[in-house]
Amino acid sequence: MNRQIRSLVVAAAAAAAILATVAPGGSAHAQPAEVKNVVLVHGAFADGSGWRGVYDELTARGYRVTIVQNPLTSLADDVAATKRVLDQQDGPTLLVGHSYGGTVITEAGVDPKVTGLVYVSGLAPDAGETTSQQYADYPTPPSFVIETGPDGFGFINREKFKAGFAADTSDEVAAFLRDSQVPINMAIFGDTLTQAAWRTKPSWAVVATQDEAIDPRMLRQMAQRIGAQITDVEGSHVVFLTNPRAVADVIDRAAKESGRA
């Protein structure tokens, strides 16, 4: 009987080990979640249409890409717009933010669907900080000039728009971006974050080496502070528009790696 009992115990233990590798609750060998959803968040003075090149690259690679249209009226409004899009996603999602959009994904990225964050020339404040505080050590480059109206909304100076925002685009593209720019409520830069998703989510950062809207040294310093994997990409502040394949490559890698995290 003792030999039979020992045989039954061994068999039961082996069966339990096999179940642990295949059962949904088996954490020892849980299957990584495949990330096929990407949400793109634009920054100030622009709308989501600038992401078209990145969108085309990613959808061709099999990703389901959704683009947020921020109202740029307050940080809370922009976070709410991003959360509405996240609610539409059907599984694990990579969240990408450009410029001020980095602030938005930092706050909104605590959503449980978000597996990782990608900052494209993006700002990355901590909880308790404001966007404007990120400029303490690196003032805005002189070619990037914002003019604020009596209602508190700002536009980029028309004469300096290309030099400060989109230096590596053609004159025609720069003119279109200038004439279609979306003003931002300048009070946003003083809004305090309550969350910092990069503290719990893996992060990646694209540093545009010719950025004249945010000093590249500042972008690198922020990326290093949050522990992001950094990729330098030659381009202006709108590097996602002028070098969409390189930006898509970073997003693609981040999606694959965050799914294994």
HUVEN-V109960 format. One record per pair of residues at least 24 apart in sequence whose C-alpha atoms are under 10 Angstrom apart, sorted by sequence separation. I is the first residue (numbers start at 1). J is the second residue. If there is no record, write none. Layout:
# HUVEN-V109960
i->(I:I)
j->(J:J)
This chain:
# HUVEN-V109960
i->(46:47:65:79:80:83:87:89:91:92:93:94:95:96:97:98:99:100:140:202:203:204:205:206:207:208:209:210:211:212:213:36:37:38:39:40:41:42:47:64:75:78:79:82:83:86:89:97:98:99:156:201:202:203:204:205:206:207:208:209:210:211:212:213:229:36:37:38:39:40:41:42:43:44:46:64:75:78:79:82:83:86:87:96:97:155:156:202:203:204:205:206:207:208:209:210:211:212:36:37:38:39:40:41:42:43:44:45:77:78:79:81:82:86:97:103:104:155:156:198:199:201:202:203:204:205:206:207:208:209:210:211:35:36:37:38:39:40:41:42:44:65:72:75:76:79:80:83:86:103:154:155:156:198:199:206:207:208:209:210:211:35:36:37:38:39:40:41:43:64:65:66:67:68:72:75:78:79:102:153:154:155:197:198:207:208:210:42:78:79:153:154:155:196:198:207:208:209:70:76:100:152:153:154:155:208:75:76:152:153:154:207:208:68:152:153:154:206:70:149:151:152:153:206:43:148:151:152:153:208:42:147:148:149:41:146:148:149:41:148:147:208:41:146:206:207:41:206:40:168:205:39:167:168:166:167:206:40:166:167:205:206:39:165:166:204:205:39:51:164:165:166:204:38:163:164:165:37:163:164:165:204:205:39:162:163:164:204:38:203:37:161:202:36:37:36:37:38:39:40:41:42:43:44:132:204:36:37:38:39:40:41:42:43:44:45:132:134:202:203:35:36:37:38:39:40:41:42:43:44:75:132:133:202:34:35:36:37:38:39:40:41:42:43:44:131:132:133:201:33:34:35:36:37:38:39:40:41:42:43:130:131:132:33:34:35:41:42:43:130:131:132:133:202:33:41:42:43:130:131:132:201:40:41:43:129:130:131:41:42:129:130:131:41:128:129:130:41:128:129:130:40:127:128:129:39:126:127:128:129:168:169:125:126:127:128:129:144:168:169:125:126:127:128:144:145:167:168:126:127:143:144:166:167:168:169:125:126:127:141:142:143:144:166:167:168:169:125:126:141:142:165:166:167:168:124:125:126:127:140:141:164:165:166:167:169:170:124:125:126:140:141:163:164:165:166:168:169:124:139:140:141:162:163:165:168:39:139:140:166:167:168:37:38:138:139:166:37:43:138:35:39:40:41:42:43:138:140:35:41:43:135:138:139:35:42:43:73:117:118:135:137:138:34:35:72:116:117:124:137:138:33:116:123:136:114:122:135:138:116:117:118:119:120:121:122:134:137:107:108:110:115:116:117:118:119:120:121:122:134:103:107:108:109:110:111:115:116:117:118:119:120:121:122:106:107:108:109:110:114:115:116:117:118:119:120:121:134:100:106:107:108:109:110:114:115:116:117:118:119:120:121:134:100:104:106:107:108:109:110:112:103:105:106:107:110:121:105:106:107:109:110:123:104:105:106:109:121:122:103:105:106:121:121:106:121:123:124:123:126:121:122:125:121:122:124:120:121:123:124:126:119:122:123:125:126:45:122:124:125:121:124:102:119:119:96:98:95:96:97:98:45:94:96:119:44:45:72:73:74:75:78:118:119:44:45:71:72:73:74:77:117:118:119:120:121:44:70:71:72:73:74:75:76:118:121:71:72:73:74:75:120:70:71:72:73:74:75:99:73:74:75:76:99:121:122:72:74:75:76:121:74:75:76:120:121:75:120:121:120:121:45:99:120:50:120:118:47:120:46:119:120:45:46:118:119:45:47:118:46:47:117:45:46:47:116:45:46:47:118:44:45:46:117:118:44:45:46:99:116:117:43:44:45:98:99:115:116:44:98:115:43:44:98:116:117:44:98:115:116:115:116:114:115:114:115:116:115:96:95:94:94:96:95:94:95:94:93:94:92:94:93:94:92:93:92:54:58:51:53:54:57:58:61:50:52:53:54:56:57:51:52:53:54:55:56:57:58:63:50:51:53:54:55:57:58:50:53:54:57:58:61:49:50:52:53:54:56:57:63:51:54:55:58:50:53:54:58:53:54:57:54:38:38:36:35:38:37:35:36:35:36:34:35:34:35:33:34:35:36:32:34:35:32:33:34:35:32:33:34:32:33:31:32:33:31:32)
j->(70:71:89:103:104:107:111:113:115:116:117:118:119:120:121:122:123:124:164:226:227:228:229:230:231:232:233:234:235:236:237:61:62:63:64:65:66:67:72:89:100:103:104:107:108:111:114:122:123:124:181:226:227:228:229:230:231:232:233:234:235:236:237:238:254:62:63:64:65:66:67:68:69:70:72:90:101:104:105:108:109:112:113:122:123:181:182:228:229:230:231:232:233:234:235:236:237:238:63:64:65:66:67:68:69:70:71:72:104:105:106:108:109:113:124:130:131:182:183:225:226:228:229:230:231:232:233:234:235:236:237:238:63:64:65:66:67:68:69:70:72:93:100:103:104:107:108:111:114:131:182:183:184:226:227:234:235:236:237:238:239:64:65:66:67:68:69:70:72:93:94:95:96:97:101:104:107:108:131:182:183:184:226:227:236:237:239:72:108:109:183:184:185:226:228:237:238:239:101:107:131:183:184:185:186:239:107:108:184:185:186:239:240:101:185:186:187:239:104:183:185:186:187:240:78:183:186:187:188:243:78:183:184:185:78:183:185:186:79:186:186:247:81:186:246:247:82:247:82:210:247:82:210:211:210:211:250:85:211:212:250:251:85:211:212:250:251:86:98:211:212:213:251:86:211:212:213:86:212:213:214:253:254:89:212:213:214:254:89:254:89:213:254:89:90:90:91:92:93:94:95:96:97:98:186:258:91:92:93:94:95:96:97:98:99:100:187:189:257:258:91:92:93:94:95:96:97:98:99:100:131:188:189:258:91:92:93:94:95:96:97:98:99:100:101:188:189:190:258:91:92:93:94:95:96:97:98:99:100:101:188:189:190:92:93:94:100:101:102:189:190:191:192:261:93:101:102:103:190:191:192:261:101:102:104:190:191:192:103:104:191:192:193:104:191:192:193:105:192:193:194:105:192:193:194:105:192:193:194:195:234:235:192:193:194:195:196:211:235:236:193:194:195:196:212:213:235:236:195:196:212:213:235:236:237:238:195:196:197:211:212:213:214:236:237:238:239:196:197:212:213:236:237:238:239:196:197:198:199:212:213:236:237:238:239:241:242:197:198:199:213:214:236:237:238:239:241:242:198:213:214:215:236:237:239:242:114:214:215:241:242:243:113:114:214:215:242:114:120:215:113:117:118:119:120:121:216:218:114:120:122:214:217:218:115:122:123:153:197:198:215:217:218:115:116:153:197:198:205:218:219:115:198:205:218:197:205:218:221:200:201:202:203:204:205:206:218:221:192:193:195:200:201:202:203:204:205:206:207:219:189:193:194:195:196:197:201:202:203:204:205:206:207:208:193:194:195:196:197:201:202:203:204:205:206:207:208:221:188:194:195:196:197:198:202:203:204:205:206:207:208:209:222:189:193:195:196:197:198:199:201:193:195:196:197:200:211:196:197:198:200:201:214:196:197:198:201:213:214:196:198:199:214:215:201:216:218:219:219:222:218:219:222:219:220:222:219:220:222:223:225:219:222:223:225:226:146:223:225:226:223:226:205:222:223:203:205:203:204:205:206:154:203:205:228:154:155:182:183:184:185:188:228:229:155:156:182:183:184:185:188:228:229:230:231:232:156:182:183:184:185:186:187:188:230:233:184:185:186:187:188:233:184:185:186:187:188:189:213:188:189:190:191:214:236:237:188:190:191:192:237:191:192:193:237:238:193:238:239:239:240:165:219:240:177:247:247:177:250:177:250:251:177:178:250:251:178:180:251:180:181:251:180:181:182:251:181:182:183:254:181:182:183:254:255:182:183:184:237:254:255:182:183:184:237:238:254:255:184:238:255:184:185:239:257:258:186:240:257:258:258:259:258:259:259:260:261:261:251:251:251:252:254:254:254:255:255:255:256:255:258:258:259:258:259:259:240:244:238:240:241:244:245:248:238:240:241:242:244:245:240:241:242:243:244:245:246:247:252:240:241:243:244:245:247:248:241:244:245:248:249:252:241:242:244:245:246:248:249:255:244:247:248:251:244:247:248:252:248:249:252:251:251:252:252:252:255:255:254:255:255:256:255:256:256:257:256:257:258:259:256:258:259:257:258:259:260:258:259:260:259:260:259:260:261:260:261)
